[in-house]
Amino acid sequence: MGDGKTIFTPSYGAPYVLGLDGVRRPASLEDFRNFTKLNHLSPALHMSGGVVCEPMDVPVPKRHLYMTQSLLTYSSKPFMGAVTSMERAEDSLHMAGIVFGQDAVRDTTVMTCLANGNTPLVWDKTMLDSVRVFAGANQATLFSPFVLGGASTPASTVGRSSRSTSKP
C-alpha cells in the first residue's frame, strides 16, 4: 500500500445481509467472519476491511472486540480499527500489539481508521478522540465527509457537493 497507488476495500457498515436463500436479515458475527474470509481471498481487495457488516447478534459494547479479533484471525491483509470511542480505538491498538508486537505497532503502520465527518464540515468529539489515538500510535487515518444525499444534504450532485464542503 502507499506510493500513490489506489487500494480497494470491501463495503462498510451494512446492517443487513442477503442470504443464499434470498432472504434479507440482520447481519451476524458468522456473516462478518465469512465476509472477512472472502475478502482475504479476493485479489481485487487490498484490505480486509473494518465493519464489513454490522454483527447485530453481538452487544454493541463488545462488538468491536469480536470484529477486530475476526479481522486479525481470518485475514493477513491490513484492516481498519474501531473509531466509535477512544477506548475502542485503544482496544484495536492493543489487539494489534498482541498480534504484531507493541514495537511493530509503534514503529509501523499496521492498520487504518476511517473518520467520518458530518455535514457541513463538522467533526464530533468521539471521532476526533479516536483519530488522536490512532495518530498518536503512528497509524493511518482516512478522512471522509460523510453525507447522505437526500437526508443530510440535498439529493442533487451539485447540492450535495456544495453542502458537504461549505462552512458550518
Order of alpha helices (4+ residues) and beta strands (2+ residues): beta-beta-alpha-alpha-beta-alpha-alpha-beta-alpha-beta-alpha
